[in-house]
Amino acid sequence: MKLGRPILLQKPKASRRKRGLPFILITIALLSAAVVVSANLVATFNSFHNQAEWAQALRLQGSGNDVVYLLYGIDYWGARPYVERLLLLHHDTGSGTMTAVFIPGNTMILSEEGDPEPLGQVYCRLPTEEFISLIREITGLPVHHFVALNYEGILAMTEYLGGVPARLLPGGPPTDLLPKDKEVLGGFELYRYFLTADYGEPAWDQLERQRQVLLQIWSKMERCKLWQWPRLARLLNTYIDTDLSWQELGELRRFLAGYPFSQVKTAVLPGKEEAINGYSLWVPDAEAVADLIRMINEGYLVLPGEVQVEVLNGTGISGVAAEVSALLEQEGFQVASPGNADHFEYEETLVIARGESLAKARAVALHIAGAVLEHRPDAEAAVDVTVIVGQSYLQQESDE
């Protein structure tokens, strides 16, 4: 058979297999790159949490419904890291009750030589395992999980995320921490807002502000693109130490987002401020700490906002009842106008329960060093608790 010239000059048609080969190669290359990126991301997230044997063994302590989280922040004094504040969150998973115990960073401990020093300063010379063990000794509570946040991470994360809108942050004191002419706060501005407190600002007000800051940073993280996550995870690894996995940390974040401190049973580690060896130290009251932990474990601790208190002056010294009233108001109790007791010869400071239960009076007594608890039920009383300030309160002040 003879072929015509036009047919002979035509180029052979490429097979479909050859035409599809570049597409297949590109697809394979993209899939390989995705696998490599995903593997690196998974490896980064897997290395996110502290997998040391002691850290993973924390969650095996005890049994029952109680889970205790230790959260603490690390700042710097010069070049030395120190723990600025600590928070124990006690979660009763059975009832859903959350209790928060604030531990000041200047809580007094004794060194190996027996010298008093601030808890926060020993952090730099103790392994994390021993530091957490020290918290357990101070409070009498187990620690099932821990999250340590280096505050420098607030600067780094905020800068990487492009800042946090000022309108999303809570106002209130200290009012000068939010620049009035800036809509978005950069790393240093947010760091300053996070850490600085007004003189006399209640610890829980500052902690609530810090909770909101961390939630806003996390919210911006969740909106990041997939390609940003490896860098983001490496930043987090630099500034956070925790036994929690990435998924567990996300669950904790969602949990805390639904618990403002106004809805949580709160307590400051019982004690008082004293000047010792050039330090301003918070000296724990061991007996009151034991009472606090017992109330937490037995579910008797109450929200301060649920307690109505009256404070009466039993000393005859002007201003004493007003001083104690202000102290209790700062802790969130509902305090009536101060008045005078039936006489001024009270030696001891009395905290008197007027209801059928002692729970509310116990909560008040935790904040008054040396107070004596009494139970005098009175169905017609307008308050839950009556405090009569006695000479023992004045003696406590003179000893400080």
C-alpha positions as CSV (number, residue, x, y, z in Angstrom):
1,M,0.0,0.0,0.0
2,K,1.3,3.4,-0.9
3,L,1.0,6.4,1.4
4,G,0.4,9.9,0.2
5,R,3.0,12.6,0.9
6,P,0.8,14.6,3.3
7,I,0.4,11.5,5.5
8,L,4.1,10.8,5.4
9,L,5.0,14.3,6.6
10,Q,2.7,14.1,9.7
11,K,4.4,13.7,13.2
12,P,3.5,10.6,15.1
13,K,1.0,11.3,17.8
14,A,2.4,11.2,21.4
15,S,0.9,8.4,23.5
16,R,-1.4,9.4,26.3
17,R,1.0,7.7,28.7
18,K,3.8,10.0,27.7
19,R,1.6,13.1,27.8
20,G,0.5,12.3,31.3
21,L,4.0,11.6,32.6
22,P,4.9,15.2,33.6
23,F,1.6,15.6,35.5
24,I,2.3,12.4,37.4
25,L,5.8,13.5,38.3
26,I,4.6,16.9,39.5
27,T,1.9,15.2,41.6
28,I,4.4,12.8,43.1
29,A,6.8,15.7,43.9
30,L,4.0,17.6,45.6
31,L,2.8,14.6,47.6
32,S,6.4,13.9,48.7
33,A,6.8,17.5,49.8
34,A,3.5,17.3,51.7
35,V,4.6,14.1,53.4
36,V,8.0,15.6,54.4
37,V,6.3,18.8,55.7
38,S,3.7,16.8,57.6
39,A,6.3,14.5,59.0
40,N,8.4,17.4,60.2
41,L,5.3,19.1,61.7
42,V,4.2,15.8,63.5
43,A,7.8,15.4,64.8
44,T,7.8,19.0,66.1
45,F,4.5,18.5,67.9
46,N,5.6,15.2,69.3
47,S,8.6,16.8,70.8
48,F,6.5,19.6,72.2
49,H,5.8,18.0,75.5
50,N,8.3,16.8,78.2
51,Q,8.5,13.1,77.7
52,A,10.9,12.4,80.6
53,E,9.8,9.4,82.7
54,W,9.2,11.6,85.8
55,A,7.1,14.0,83.8
56,Q,4.8,11.3,82.4
57,A,4.6,9.7,85.8
58,L,3.0,12.8,87.3
59,R,-0.5,11.9,85.9
60,L,-0.3,8.5,87.6
61,Q,-0.5,9.9,91.1
62,G,-3.5,9.0,93.3
63,S,-6.9,8.1,92.0
64,G,-10.4,9.5,91.8
65,N,-11.8,12.5,90.1
66,D,-9.3,15.2,91.1
67,V,-6.8,16.6,88.5
68,V,-4.4,19.3,89.6
69,Y,-2.6,21.5,87.1
70,L,0.5,23.7,88.1
71,L,0.9,26.8,85.9
72,Y,3.8,29.1,86.4
73,G,5.5,32.0,84.6
74,I,9.2,32.6,84.2
75,D,10.7,36.1,84.0
76,Y,14.2,37.3,84.4
77,W,16.0,39.2,87.2
78,G,19.0,40.5,85.3
79,A,20.3,37.4,83.5
80,R,18.8,34.9,86.1
81,P,15.4,33.3,85.5
82,Y,13.0,33.3,88.3
83,V,9.3,32.2,88.8
84,E,7.2,35.3,89.1
85,R,3.9,33.6,90.2
86,L,2.3,30.2,90.3
87,L,-1.2,28.9,90.0
88,L,-2.6,25.6,91.1
89,L,-5.8,24.6,89.4
90,H,-7.8,21.9,91.1
91,H,-10.4,20.3,88.9
92,D,-13.0,17.9,90.3
93,T,-14.0,16.1,87.0
94,G,-16.9,14.5,88.8
95,S,-18.7,17.7,89.8
96,G,-17.0,20.0,87.3
97,T,-15.8,22.3,90.2
98,M,-12.7,24.3,89.6
99,T,-10.6,25.8,92.4
100,A,-7.6,28.1,91.9
101,V,-4.9,28.6,94.5
102,F,-2.5,31.5,93.9
103,I,1.1,31.1,95.1
104,P,3.1,34.3,95.2
105,G,6.6,34.0,93.7
106,N,8.1,35.4,96.9
107,T,6.7,32.6,99.0
108,M,9.3,31.9,101.7
109,I,11.1,28.6,101.7
110,L,14.2,27.5,103.6
111,S,17.4,26.8,101.7
112,E,19.5,23.7,102.5
113,E,21.5,25.9,104.9
114,G,18.2,26.9,106.7
115,D,18.1,30.4,105.3
116,P,14.8,31.9,104.2
117,E,14.6,32.9,100.5
118,P,11.9,33.4,97.8
119,L,10.5,30.4,96.2
120,G,10.8,31.9,92.7
121,Q,14.6,32.4,93.0
122,V,15.4,28.7,93.7
123,Y,13.9,27.8,90.3
124,C,17.1,28.6,88.4
125,R,19.1,26.0,90.5
126,L,16.6,23.2,90.8
127,P,15.7,20.6,88.1
128,T,12.0,21.0,87.1
129,E,11.2,17.7,88.8
130,E,12.6,18.9,92.2
131,F,10.9,22.3,91.8
132,I,7.5,20.7,91.3
133,S,8.2,18.4,94.2
134,L,8.8,21.5,96.3
135,I,5.4,22.9,95.3
136,R,3.8,19.7,96.5
137,E,5.5,20.0,99.8
138,I,4.3,23.6,100.3
139,T,0.7,23.0,99.4
140,G,0.0,19.4,100.2
141,L,-1.6,18.9,96.8
142,P,-0.4,16.5,94.1
143,V,0.6,17.9,90.7
144,H,-0.7,15.8,87.8
145,H,0.3,18.2,85.0
146,F,2.4,21.3,84.6
147,V,2.8,24.1,82.2
148,A,5.8,26.5,82.5
149,L,5.7,29.6,80.3
150,N,8.8,31.7,79.7
151,Y,7.4,35.3,79.4
152,E,9.9,36.1,76.7
153,G,7.7,33.9,74.5
154,I,4.9,36.6,74.7
155,L,7.2,39.0,72.9
156,A,8.3,36.5,70.3
157,M,4.9,35.0,69.6
158,T,3.1,38.4,69.4
159,E,5.7,39.7,67.0
160,Y,5.4,36.6,64.8
161,L,1.6,36.8,64.8
162,G,1.6,40.5,63.9
163,G,0.3,41.9,67.2
164,V,-2.9,41.6,69.2
165,P,-5.8,44.1,68.8
166,A,-6.1,46.3,71.9
167,R,-9.9,46.3,71.7
168,L,-9.9,42.5,72.5
169,L,-8.2,43.0,75.9
170,P,-10.0,43.8,79.2
171,G,-9.8,47.4,80.5
172,G,-9.7,48.5,84.1
173,P,-6.7,49.1,86.2
174,P,-3.9,49.6,85.5
175,T,-5.5,52.0,83.0
176,D,-2.3,53.4,81.5
177,L,-1.1,50.0,80.2
178,L,-3.1,50.1,77.0
179,P,-1.8,52.9,74.7
180,K,-4.7,55.0,73.7
181,D,-3.3,55.8,70.3
182,K,-2.6,52.2,69.2
183,E,-5.1,49.7,67.8
184,V,-2.7,46.8,67.8
185,L,-0.2,46.0,70.5
186,G,3.3,44.7,69.6
187,G,5.3,42.2,71.6
188,F,6.8,44.6,74.2
189,E,3.6,46.5,74.7
190,L,1.7,43.3,75.3
191,Y,4.4,42.0,77.6
192,R,4.2,45.2,79.6
193,Y,0.4,44.9,79.8
194,F,0.7,41.3,80.8
195,L,3.1,41.8,83.7
196,T,2.6,45.2,85.2
197,A,0.1,45.6,88.1
198,D,-1.2,48.7,89.9
199,Y,-0.2,49.0,93.5
200,G,-2.9,47.2,95.5
201,E,-4.4,45.6,92.4
202,P,-5.9,42.2,93.5
203,A,-4.0,39.2,92.3
204,W,-7.1,37.8,90.7
205,D,-7.7,40.9,88.6
206,Q,-4.1,40.7,87.1
207,L,-4.5,36.9,86.6
208,E,-7.7,37.5,84.7
209,R,-5.9,40.0,82.5
210,Q,-3.1,37.5,81.9
211,R,-5.7,34.8,81.1
212,Q,-7.2,37.0,78.5
213,V,-3.9,37.8,76.9
214,L,-2.9,34.2,76.5
215,L,-6.3,33.3,75.1
216,Q,-6.0,36.0,72.5
217,I,-2.5,34.8,71.5
218,W,-3.7,31.3,71.2
219,S,-6.8,32.4,69.1
220,K,-4.4,34.1,66.6
221,M,-2.3,31.0,66.5
222,E,-5.3,28.9,65.5
223,R,-5.9,31.2,62.6
224,C,-2.4,30.7,61.2
225,K,-1.9,29.0,57.8
226,L,-0.6,25.5,57.6
227,W,2.8,26.6,56.3
228,Q,3.2,28.8,59.4
229,W,2.8,26.0,61.9
230,P,6.3,24.5,61.8
231,R,7.8,27.8,62.7
232,L,5.1,28.4,65.3
233,A,5.6,25.0,66.9
234,R,9.4,25.6,67.2
235,L,8.7,29.0,68.9
236,L,6.4,27.3,71.4
237,N,9.0,24.6,72.1
238,T,11.5,27.3,73.0
239,Y,9.2,29.0,75.5
240,I,7.0,26.3,77.0
241,D,7.8,23.3,79.1
242,T,4.9,20.9,79.8
243,D,4.1,17.2,80.3
244,L,0.9,17.8,78.2
245,S,0.7,16.7,74.6
246,W,-0.3,19.2,71.9
247,Q,-3.8,17.9,71.9
248,E,-4.0,18.0,75.7
249,L,-2.7,21.5,75.8
250,G,-5.5,22.5,73.3
251,E,-8.0,20.9,75.6
252,L,-6.7,22.8,78.6
253,R,-6.9,26.0,76.6
254,R,-10.6,25.4,75.7
255,F,-11.2,24.5,79.3
256,L,-9.7,27.7,80.7
257,A,-11.5,29.8,78.1
258,G,-14.8,28.9,79.8
259,Y,-13.6,29.6,83.3
260,P,-13.1,33.3,84.1
261,F,-11.7,33.7,87.6
262,S,-14.9,35.4,88.7
263,Q,-16.6,32.0,88.3
264,V,-13.9,29.9,90.0
265,K,-13.4,29.2,93.7
266,T,-10.2,31.1,94.5
267,A,-7.8,31.4,97.4
268,V,-4.4,32.9,97.9
269,L,-1.9,30.6,99.7
270,P,-2.7,31.5,103.4
271,G,0.1,33.5,105.0
272,K,1.3,37.1,105.5
273,E,4.0,39.4,104.1
274,E,7.2,39.9,106.2
275,A,10.5,41.6,105.7
276,I,13.2,39.0,106.3
277,N,17.0,39.2,105.6
278,G,16.4,42.0,103.0
279,Y,13.6,40.1,101.3
280,S,9.9,40.9,101.2
281,L,8.6,37.3,101.7
282,W,5.2,35.7,101.8
283,V,5.3,33.5,104.9
284,P,2.8,30.6,104.6
285,D,0.6,29.8,107.6
286,A,1.1,26.0,107.7
287,E,-2.1,25.4,109.7
288,A,-4.2,27.5,107.5
289,V,-2.7,25.9,104.3
290,A,-3.7,22.5,105.7
291,D,-7.3,23.8,106.3
292,L,-7.4,25.2,102.8
293,I,-6.4,21.9,101.2
294,R,-8.8,20.0,103.3
295,M,-11.6,22.3,102.2
296,I,-10.6,21.9,98.6
297,N,-10.5,18.1,98.8
298,E,-13.8,17.9,100.7
299,G,-15.5,20.4,98.4
300,Y,-16.2,22.9,101.1
301,L,-14.4,25.9,99.6
302,V,-16.9,28.6,98.5
303,L,-16.8,31.5,96.0
304,P,-16.0,34.7,98.0
305,G,-18.7,36.5,96.0
306,E,-21.3,34.2,97.6
307,V,-20.4,35.2,101.2
308,Q,-21.9,38.2,103.0
309,V,-19.7,39.4,105.9
310,E,-19.9,42.0,108.6
311,V,-16.8,43.2,110.4
312,L,-17.0,44.6,113.9
313,N,-14.3,46.4,115.9
314,G,-13.7,44.7,119.2
315,T,-10.5,46.5,120.0
316,G,-11.5,50.2,120.4
317,I,-8.7,51.2,118.0
318,S,-10.2,53.4,115.3
319,G,-10.0,52.1,111.7
320,V,-9.3,48.4,112.5
321,A,-12.7,47.1,111.3
322,A,-12.5,49.2,108.1
323,E,-9.0,47.8,107.4
324,V,-10.2,44.2,107.7
325,S,-13.3,45.0,105.6
326,A,-11.0,46.4,102.8
327,L,-8.9,43.2,103.0
328,L,-11.9,41.0,102.6
329,E,-13.4,43.1,99.9
330,Q,-10.2,42.9,97.9
331,E,-10.6,39.1,98.1
332,G,-14.1,39.3,96.6
333,F,-16.3,38.9,99.7
334,Q,-19.5,41.0,100.0
335,V,-18.8,43.2,103.1
336,A,-21.3,45.3,104.9
337,S,-20.3,48.6,106.4
338,P,-18.0,48.1,109.4
339,G,-19.3,48.8,112.9
340,N,-18.4,48.3,116.6
341,A,-18.8,45.1,118.7
342,D,-20.7,45.0,121.9
343,H,-17.5,45.8,123.8
344,F,-13.8,46.5,123.1
345,E,-12.2,43.8,125.3
346,Y,-11.9,41.0,122.8
347,E,-8.5,39.3,123.0
348,E,-9.0,37.0,120.0
349,T,-10.2,37.7,116.5
350,L,-13.4,35.7,116.0
351,V,-14.9,34.5,112.7
352,I,-18.5,33.5,113.5
353,A,-20.6,31.3,111.2
354,R,-24.2,32.4,111.3
355,G,-25.6,29.7,109.0
356,E,-25.9,25.9,109.5
357,S,-22.6,25.2,107.8
358,L,-19.1,26.4,108.7
359,A,-17.9,26.5,105.0
360,K,-18.4,30.2,104.4
361,A,-16.8,31.1,107.8
362,R,-13.8,28.9,107.0
363,A,-13.3,30.7,103.7
364,V,-13.2,34.0,105.5
365,A,-10.9,32.8,108.3
366,L,-8.3,31.8,105.7
367,H,-7.7,35.5,105.1
368,I,-7.3,36.6,108.7
369,A,-4.2,35.4,110.4
370,G,-4.7,33.9,113.9
371,A,-8.5,34.1,113.7
372,V,-10.6,31.7,115.8
373,L,-13.6,30.0,114.2
374,E,-16.9,29.7,116.0
375,H,-20.3,28.5,115.1
376,R,-23.3,30.5,116.3
377,P,-26.3,29.8,114.0
378,D,-28.7,32.6,113.7
379,A,-31.6,32.2,111.3
380,E,-32.4,36.0,111.5
381,A,-28.9,37.2,110.8
382,A,-28.5,39.5,107.7
383,V,-25.0,38.1,106.9
384,D,-23.4,34.7,106.6
385,V,-20.3,35.5,108.7
386,T,-19.5,38.0,111.5
387,V,-15.9,39.0,112.1
388,I,-15.1,40.5,115.5
389,V,-11.6,42.0,115.3
390,G,-9.7,41.4,118.6
391,Q,-6.3,42.3,120.1
392,S,-4.7,39.3,118.4
393,Y,-5.1,41.0,115.0
394,L,-3.2,44.1,116.3
395,Q,-0.5,41.8,117.7
396,Q,-0.2,40.1,114.3
397,E,0.3,43.5,112.6
398,S,2.9,44.6,115.2
399,D,4.9,41.4,114.6
400,E,5.1,42.0,110.8
